[in-house]
């Protein structure tokens, strides 16, 4: 028996939150086959270069810094009232 996306979605949304999270992770892992390129040491070295570049941009004023409170307020304003209520629990 084949189920439609709508049927599967409706069933998934009726699951408890912890099971929806497990399902989401399982689905993501089933399609995420991308392996990082390079060894762990090479990846670490690349991140160090990126971190230095970003710090240099901040120190030079090349990027505009946004206060964390402002970022959080903007993110929260985009959430539904239900999602905001769950965060306040």
N, C-alpha and C positions, 0 to 999 in steps of 0.2 A: 504494500500500500504506500503510495506516494503522498506526502503532505505538502501543502502550499506554504509559501513563506509566511503568509498571514496566519495560518493555523499554528505553525511552529512558534511564531512570534507571540501569539496570544498565550500559548501554553507556557513559553519561557517567562513572559511577564507575570504570570500567575504564581511563579515559584517564589519562595522566600528569598530575601535579599542575598543571604550568604550563598544560596544555590545559584542565583543569577550571576553572582560574581564568579563562582566556579565554572559555570557554563561559558561565560564571556572569556575567561582565561583559556579554557579548553579550545574554544573556537579560534581564538587568536593564535594559539600554539599550533593548531592544525593547518594554518595558512602562512605562518611566519617561518620561512625556511632560510631567511637571510643570515648568513654567517658573517661575523666581522672579518674584515680583511687584515691580515698581519698577525704577528705573535702578540701575546699580552704585553711584552716589553715595548713593541712598536706602537701599540694602541695607547699605552700609558705615555710614551714620549710624544705622540701626536696630541694627546689631551693637554700635556704640559705646555706645548707650543700654543695651543688654542687659548688656554687660560692666560698665558702671558700676553697674548695679543689683546684679549678682552680687557685685562687690567691696564695695559698701556692706553687703550682707547678711553677708559674711564679717567685715568690720570691726566691725559692730555685734553680732556674735555670734548673729544670727538663724538662722544655719545651723550645723550641726555639721560640723566638718572631720574627715575621715578620713585618716589617714596613707596615703601611696601604697603602702607596703609591705603594709599590711593589705588594701587594695583588690586588689592584685596576688595576694596569697595566696588571697583568696576566689575570684577569677576562676580561678586555676590549679586550685583544689580542685574546680571544676565541670567541668573538662576531663577527657576520657577519658585513661587511661594512655597510649594511643597518641599523642594530641595533645600531651600533656606531653613525651613522648619526642622528638617532632619539634621542639619548642621548644628542647630542650636540646642539639640537634645543632650 
